[in-house]
Amino acid sequence: MGQYEDFKKNIYSLINVDLNSYKEKQMKRRITSLAKRNGFDSLNEYYLKLKTDKELLDQFINYLTINVSEFYRNPSQWKILEQNIIPELINERKRPLKIWSSACSTGEEPYSLVMLLTKFYNLEDIKILATDIDLQAIEKAKDGVYNEKALANLPKDFVDKYFEKVDGSYKISSKIKRAVEFKKLDLLKDPFPTGMDLIICRNVLIYFTNEAKDKLYKKFYSSLSDQGIFFVGSTEQILLPEQYGFKSVRTFFYKKMTKL
Ligand SMILES: C[S@@+](CC[C@H](N)C(=O)[O-])C[C@H]1O[C@@H](n2cnc3c(N)ncnc32)[C@H](O)[C@@H]1O
């Protein structure tokens, strides 16, 4: 199946998503197999149908963005966040922290953060920003209904305190929901918020090319406050972080070093 170059251009004009910044081999394989699964042998035919079939287009966007997430994903890192990173930030700042979950998917990551922060602040005083490119994922996040598997790593006291069991699913408390402001943001083309003390960007950088990652590290650096922390996913350590002005303070946690 050829025509990937044309397909990328067409998708950009249709939904404004730049497939050039995603690792080509993996993305092409995924898209081709999705097209085949829907009965299209050519990417061109698939695109023509995507233009007119809203449901097919939604399926494409959803598949493309890979929304898998869970509460307290990689629990050992959440422990470091709780025991070291957050207390250090609070000590240094002496003001409310500005926190951004930058590829928040269906909400597990920002809601985990809110629950963790209740150990340090009153719930009413917690406010964090959560963004994603995928509006459907954001809608699910706002619904806040999860299956048991998504909660497997979440400390039991949080499950008991902040979830209600409804028809076999777990519904998150509206008090936790209220602490998160969800917005659509495409990391590849939208401006970033500024003055962030902690940015979490996990399990999305792996899909991007080195060129795209290079640009993003610079944008994240500018988005952080002095000595702010950048928290990445388990397979996403930054190669030579110093070149971006970051210092590795713990595995998967980088501090913005302010130039003198
Ligand atoms: C695998 S999920 C990661 C969710 C969560 N951060 C975690 O680690 O569990 C990847 C998310 O990245 C989002 N994403 C993909 N491309 C993006 C882009 N260009 N800008 C913002 N978000 C993007 C997807 O929509 C998806 O929700």
The ligand as a Tripos MOL2 file, in Angstrom:
@<TRIPOS>MOLECULE
LIG
   27    29     1     0     0
SMALL
NO_CHARGES

@<TRIPOS>ATOM
      1 C1         -0.6640    6.6690   25.7140 C.3       1 LIG1
      2 S1         -1.5460    8.1390   26.0820 S.3       1 LIG1
      3 C2         -0.6820    8.7070   27.5280 C.3       1 LIG1
      4 C3         -1.6010    9.0900   28.6380 C.3       1 LIG1
      5 C4         -0.9200    9.4200   29.9670 C.3       1 LIG1
      6 N1         -0.0060   10.5380   29.8320 N.3       1 LIG1
      7 C5         -0.1990    8.2240   30.5180 C.2       1 LIG1
      8 O1          1.0410    8.2030   30.5350 O.co2     1 LIG1
      9 O2         -0.8670    7.2750   30.9330 O.co2     1 LIG1
     10 C6         -0.9650    9.2380   24.8090 C.3       1 LIG1
     11 C7         -1.8040   10.5020   24.6620 C.3       1 LIG1
     12 O3         -1.0920   11.4250   23.8570 O.3       1 LIG1
     13 C8         -2.0440   12.1540   23.1090 C.3       1 LIG1
     14 N2         -1.3860   12.8060   21.9740 N.ar      1 LIG1
     15 C9         -0.9320   12.2480   20.8240 C.ar      1 LIG1
     16 N3         -0.4290   13.2000   20.0070 N.ar      1 LIG1
     17 C10        -0.5740   14.3760   20.6620 C.ar      1 LIG1
     18 C11        -0.2670   15.7290   20.3380 C.ar      1 LIG1
     19 N4          0.2920   16.0460   19.1740 N.pl3     1 LIG1
     20 N5         -0.5650   16.6950   21.2480 N.ar      1 LIG1
     21 C12        -1.1590   16.3870   22.4400 C.ar      1 LIG1
     22 N6         -1.4760   15.1280   22.8000 N.ar      1 LIG1
     23 C13        -1.1920   14.1400   21.9190 C.ar      1 LIG1
     24 C14        -3.0570   11.1060   22.7160 C.3       1 LIG1
     25 O4         -4.2970   11.6770   22.3540 O.3       1 LIG1
     26 C15        -3.1240   10.2450   23.9790 C.3       1 LIG1
     27 O5         -4.1850   10.6430   24.8030 O.3       1 LIG1
@<TRIPOS>BOND
     1     1     2 1
     2     2     3 1
     3     2    10 1
     4     3     4 1
     5     4     5 1
     6     5     6 1
     7     5     7 1
     8     7     8 2
     9     7     9 1
    10    10    11 1
    11    11    12 1
    12    11    26 1
    13    12    13 1
    14    13    14 1
    15    13    24 1
    16    14    15 ar
    17    14    23 ar
    18    15    16 ar
    19    16    17 ar
    20    17    18 ar
    21    17    23 ar
    22    18    19 1
    23    18    20 ar
    24    20    21 ar
    25    21    22 ar
    26    22    23 ar
    27    24    25 1
    28    24    26 1
    29    26    27 1
@<TRIPOS>SUBSTRUCTURE
     1 LIG1         1 GROUP 0 **** ****
